[in-house]
């Protein structure tokens, strides 16, 4: 597996979002305007992309909050064929190593209805920091 840390153009982000849209429950496009969201991500987020045989197997988008010393992860996607392969764990590990002298924690939101993701983040030592309607804000010190 090859991992690429990069910024993406609006068109590249939109392509990724359309590719993974239906693998989310609910679909991303049910809650988000993909065009606007891709613009926001392309302007402010960085990405770690996992590729195997030149096929994208997953990605994590993250924002760097320098003023409060944390990374915020708005989106993680792992292809159905790569789930339970350690890819999510590798993404977390790579985020932890980005700049440990600057970033002290990783924060993300998880839908309460997404038991699999919730259990995964608990195993990765994330804790519930806050309840937000249908989501939990989770945080991990690094």
N, C-alpha and C positions, 0 to 999 in steps of 0.2 A: 504494500500500500504506500502510495506517495502522498505526502501532506504539503499543501501549498498555503502559505500565509500571504494574503493579498488584499487589495482594495478592488472593487468591481465597479464597472460602469452601470448606469441605470438599465441599459439593455441586457447586460449580463445578469444582473440581479433579477430582473423581470423574468428572464428565461428560467432561472433557477426556481423562482417562486411558482411559475406555471408548471414546471416539471414535478414539483413535490406537492402541489396544492391539494390534490385528491387523497394524498396519503395522511393528511391530518383529519382529525375528527373533532369538531366539524371542519370542513374544508376551509383553508385560509381565506378563500375568496368569499365565503359567507359572512365573515366578520370584518374583512379588510378590503379596501380598494387596492388591488395589487399594483396598479400604476403608481399611485401616490406612495404606497409603502416601499416599492422598489426605489423610488426617488430618494426617500428618506434614508434607506439603508445605504444606497450608493454614496450619498453625501456625508454620512456620519459613521458608518460601521466599517469594521475590518472583518475579514473572513479567514477561516481555516477550512480548506477544501480537501477532502480525501478522494483520491483517484486510484483506480485499479484497472489496468489494461485500458487506460485513457478514458474510462467511464467514471463519472462522479458517483461515489458511493455514499457521500454525505457531506454536510458542511455545518459549521457553527458561525453565526454572525455575532459580533460583540462590539460594544461601545467602550471607549476608555474614558472613565470619569477621573480626570487628574485631580480635581479640586477635593474630591472625597475619597480618593485612592481605591477605587474599585472598578472591576470590569462588570458590565451589565450585558447579559446574553438575552436578546429578544427572540432568537430563533435558532433551533437545532433541528436538523433533519438527518436521519439515517435511512437509506433505502431499505425496503423490506428484505432484500436479499442479504443485507449486511447487518441486520439486527442480531443482537446477542453474539456478536463477533469480537466485542471489545472496543469497537469504534467510538462509542460514546465516552467510555472511560479514557481513551486516548485523547479525545477532544478536551476533556476536563484537565488532563495532565498537561497538555500543551498550553492551555490557558494559564495554568498555575505557574508555568515557567516563563511566561512572556516578559515580565519585569518585576520579580519579587521584591525589589527594593522600592518600587513605586506603588504597585497594586497589592492591597492587603486582603482583599476579598473578591469573591465572584457572587453576583446576584442574578437571579432569574425568576420568572413567574412560571407556575405550573397550574394547569387546569385541575381543579379538584376531581373532575371526572376521569382524569388520565392517571389511573392507578399505577400503570406500568412505569411511567416517567417519574411519578412521585416516589415509588419504591427505589428506582434507580438512583435518584438524587440523594435519598436517605442513605443508601449504601455508600455513596461517595462523600458522606459526611456533611451534606447540606442540612440546614436546620430551617424550620419555618420561622421567618422573621416577622411576618405580618399576614393577616387574612384580608383579601381584597375581593369581595363579592364571590365570583365563581372560581377565583384563583388563590393560590398561595404565593407570596413572595418568599423565596428561599435564598439563603445566604450560606457561604462557606468561607471561613478564614483560610488564607494561604500563607 
